[in-house]
Amino acid sequence: MYQLVADPVMLGETEEQRQLRAVLRELLSEACGPEEVRKQADSPRGYDQALWDRLAREIGVHGLAIPEEYGGAGYTFAELAVALEEAGRVLCPVPLLTSVVLAGHTLLDSGDRRACARWLPGIAAGALTATVAGFVQPADVAAEQGADGWVLRGDVDFVPDGEGADLLLVAARAPDGERLFACKPDSATCERTARRVLDPTRRQALVRLRGAPAEPVGEPGQASTIVESVLDAGRVALAAEHVGGSAHALDAVLGYVSQRTQFGRPIGSFQAVKHRLADLLVEVEGARSASAYASACLVEGSAGLPVAASAAAVACTGAYRLATTEYVQLHGGIGFTWEHSAHLYLRRARADEALFGTGDDHRLRLAGLLGLGGRTG
């Protein structure tokens, strides 16, 4: 009676993508309940190492969009987007966004075959976790070349998954211009402090580099172009996660209003509730379309990717905000307690709104990209 969510088959998925979705949903539904997510959020590592290993070993999620020559499966971002959506549906506590999307795209976009050959096989196998520093938040990091090679000095705040990542890809100022560097942090030259953030399932850290050894990635002068490209990939990935989270919230609300009764009838039969659910369905399906288009642009290397990525960011974060608000409110009193799983999604939605730029930031960017004024970066 209340099954309103569109069948993914209608969205043009291939048979392989449908099978991938089914396998992931089965695995994640048994491994990522709300209590497990809370447990991992409070753990020292911040994510489930066993699940991370299973995703790599049994399904090969980490290497889906990594070329075969670097240890990946040689598929495209379209397949990875399926995994990101399913991960977002359950708030899967693993660093897919940072390791696979942000760090993976940084290495690939750099065109540095040596760096790709050194680091991507570990990422694809799930043996190496990585993140980017100085991409999401402005940073003041300087690279110096000494007798033993390059070293990094400076601070980078709010580095996603920065506390535990095995590899940092850092944007830094060098004598020959801004460059990217790969740094394997150690306690002697890199101090990492967890930040208290709204969403405990998406950790961030302050990273202080004190002469940390590093290796250049790519050529001088490439950094700003690569950073913007990687951020667009991150926006597309986040949009896919938000579609999954929004779909979960809609399903949860539909299940609740179908069972909860007042005055002898399910509250989902009340006209006011029906209207709210219909509005939410429209938002979620619009977000799904925006996410799919942005993923297609990323796969094709389209010149329209910046527009598609920012449009998806606006549509998908907006839908996620509405979905999580309704998730809380339509569950009544119980929905307002921290113990209810709705609050995990609410915190994720609110925190992610500013991760790669707010909705207003993206509207201004879109205005500039479309020649309507505003900024284009």
N, C-alpha and C positions, 0 to 999 in steps of 0.2 A: 504493500500500500504506500509506503514511504520511500521506495527505492528510487532516488532521483539522480544519483551520480552516473555520469555518462560512462558507457563501456569503453575502455581504452582501445578496443579493436576499431571503433569508429573514428579514431584519431589517426589512422594511417600507420599503425605500428606494423613492423614486419613480424613474421612468425617467430624468428629468433628473439626479437625484443619482447614479444608476449611470453615466450618461455622463460626468458630471463626475469621478467617481472614476477611470474608465478613462483619461480624458485626462490627469489629474494623475499617475496612476501611470506612464503611459508617459513623460511629460515628466521627472518626478523620478527615475525609474530611470536615465535616460541622463545626467542633470545632477548627481546627488547620490550618487555613489559614495563610499565611505569615504575615499579619498585626497583627493577634492575637498572633503569636509567638513573634513578636517584642514587642508587648504590655506587654506580660508576662515577657519577658526578662528584661524589664525596671521596673517591679513592685517590691515592697518591698520583697515579698515572692520569686519571681523568677519563679513561676509556677502557673498554673491555679488550684486553690483549688476545684472549682466546677467540673472541668473535672476529677481531681484526685478522687473525691468522686464518680463520675458517673462510672468511670472505675472499682472501687471497688464494688459499689452497684449493678450496672446493669449487669456487665460482670464478675466480680470476678477476674480481671487480677492479682491483687496483690497476691492472694492465689493460683494461678494455680499450682505452683511447691512446695507448702508447704503441708506437710502431714495433713490429716484430723484431727489427734489428736491434732494438734496445730492451728486449725481453718481454714486450707486451703482446697483446693478442691481435693488434692491428685493426681493431674496429674504429669507430668514430665517437665523437662526443654524444651522438644520438643514443648510443647504448649506455654510455656513462650517465646520461640524463635520466634514464630509466632507473638506474641504481640510486642516483641522488634523490629522485622523487620518493622511492620506496624507503630510503634512509630518513628522509624528512617526515614521512608518515608516522614513524615510530620514535623520532628523535634519536636515531641510532648513535650511540656514544663511541664513534670512531672518527679519526681525523681525515675523512675523505676530502672535504673541501680544501683543507690546507695542503695536505701531502700530494694528493692526486691531481687536483685542479690547479691550485695556485703555483705550487712548486713545479709540478709536471709541465704546465704551460710555460713557465718561465724558462725552463731548460730547453724545451722544444722551440720556443719563439726566439731564443738567442741564436739559434743556428750553430751553436758551438758543439760540434760532433764529439770532441774529446770529453767535454763536460757531460753531455748526454750519455755517452758510453760509460762514464764512470758512475753516474748517480741514478739514471733511470732504471736500470735493471733491479736495483735494490728497492726502489719505490714500487715497481711493477710486482715484485715478489712479496711485498709487505714486510720486508726485512728492514727497511729504512723509512722513518717518518721525517717529513721535511715541512718547512713553512717559509714564508717570505717576511722580510723586515724592512720597514721604510717604504712600503708600497701603500698600505692602507692608511697609515698616519704619517704626517711629515716627520722627518728625522734629521738629526745632525750627526752624521757618521762620516769620518774621514778615513781614507785609505792611504797608507804610507808604504813605500817600497824600501825595504832594508836589505841587509846582506843575505838574509835567509828567506827572502820573499816578501809578499804583501802581508800587512797587518791592519786591523780595523780598530778605530777608537771612536767612541761616542755612545749615545744612548738612543734606544728606540723603544717607544712606549706602546702599549696595547697591541703587542704582537700576537696574532691568533695562534693558539697552541704553542706559544713560544717557550713555555716553561719546560716542556719535555721533548721537543723535536730533536731528532738526531742531526739534522742539517738545517742551517739557516742560509737562505739566499737573500743577500743584503744589498740594497741600493746605497751607494756611498760616493762621496766626492773624492776623486783621484786627481793627481797633477795634470792628467790629460783629459779631464772632464768627468762627468758622472758615469759610473760604471756599476756593473753587478758583480758580486763576489759570492762564492760558496764558502761557508765557514762551518766546520764541525766544532761546536762549542765545548769547552772544557772549563772546569771550575776555576782554574788558575787565571784565565784571561776573559772569562765571560760569566757575569753574574746575572742570574735570571730569577725574577721575583714575581710570583703570581699576583695579579690584580684582582681585587674584589669587584665582580661584575654582576649585572642584573641576571644574566643567563648562566647558571652554573654548568650547563651542558656544553657551553662554547667558551672554553677557557682563553684568557689573554694574559700577557705577561710584560713586565718591564725588563728589557734586555740591556745590560751595560757591557759594552765591549771595551776591554782594556788591553790593547795590543794583541787581539785575537788573530791567530794565523788564518789566512784566507787565500783562495785562488780566484783569479778573474774568470768571469763567465761572459762570453761574447766579446764584442769589440767596443772600444771607447765611442761615446756618442750615441749608443743604442738604447741606453737605459730608459729614458723617458718614454720612448715608443713602446718598448717591451712592457714597462710597468702599466701603461694605459691599456695595452692589449690584454695583459693578464687580468687586470681589474674587470674588463668587460667579460672575460671568461668566468671570473668569479661571480659577476652579477647574473650571468646566465645560469650558472650552477645554483646560486642561491634561489633564483626564481623557480627552478625545478624542485628544490627542497620545499619551498613555500607552497607549491601546488600540492605536494604530498601532505604537508601539515594541514593545509586548508581542507583537503578532502577527508582527512581523518576527523577533523573537528566537525565537519558537516555530517559524516556518518555517525559520529558519537551522539550528536544532538538529535538526529533522526531516530536513532535507537531509543534515546531517553524519552522523547515526546511521544513515541509510539506506545510506551509502556506506562508512563506516568499519567495518572487519571485525576481529574477534578470534576465534581458534579456528575460522577458516573460515566465519564467519557474521556478518552485520551486527550491530553492537552494539544497534541498535534492536529486535532480536528478543529480547533478554534481558529477562526478566520485571521485574527491578528498574528498568531503563530505561523500560520500558513504563509502569510505575506512576508514575514521575516525570513522564512526558510526559502521562499522563492527568490527573494532579493539576494540571499547568500548564494544560492545555486548559480544565479546569473554571474555574480562576481567570481566564483570559483571557476566556472567554465570559461569566462573571459580570460582569467589568469592562465588557465591551461593552454588556451590558444596562443597567448602572448609568449608563454614559455616555449611552446613547440616551435614557433616562428623564430625566436631568438636562437634556439638550439640549431635549427636548420641553417641560419646565417653563420653560426660559428663553424658548423661542419663544412660549409661551402667556402669559407673564407671570404664572405661577402663584404663589400665596401659598406653595406648598410648595417653591419653589426653594431656600431656604436648607438645608432638610433634604436635598433631592435633590443639591445641590452638595457638601455635606459627605459624604454617603454615597458619592457618586461619587469624591470625593477619597480616601476610605479604601479603597474597592474597587480603584480603578485604580492608585493608587500601590503598593498591596500586590501586585497582579498584576505590575506592572512590576518591582518589586524581585525577586520570585520568578523572573520570566522572564529577567531579566538575570543573576541568579545561576546559573540553569541554563545559560544561554548560555555563560558562562565555564566552568563545571565540566564540562558534558557534551562540551565540545571538548577535554578533556584538557589536556595540557601546553601546547599552542599557545594555548589559551584564556586562559592566565594571563600571556601576554606583552602588553605595551602595544601592540605593533604590530598585534594582532588587533582587528578592528572591534568585537568584543564589549565592549571597554573603553570605547568611545565611548558605547555605550548604558548601560553600568553607571554611568558618571559622570553621565550625564543623569538616570538614575533616582534615584540617591542625592541629587544636588543638588536635584532637583525636589521631593523629599519634604518639604522645609521651605520651599518657595517661597511658598506661600499658607497655611502652617500645617501642622504635622506631623500624622501619623495620630492621635496622642494628643490634639492640639488639637481635631481634628474630632470625635473620640469624645466629648470633653467638651462641645463645642458641640452635638452631636446630643442628648446627655443633657438639656441645658438646653432645647433647642427642643421636645423631646418630653415635657417636664415631669418629667424624672427627676433633676433637679439638674444642676449644672454651669453653664456660661456659655452665653449665647445670641448673643454678638457675634462 
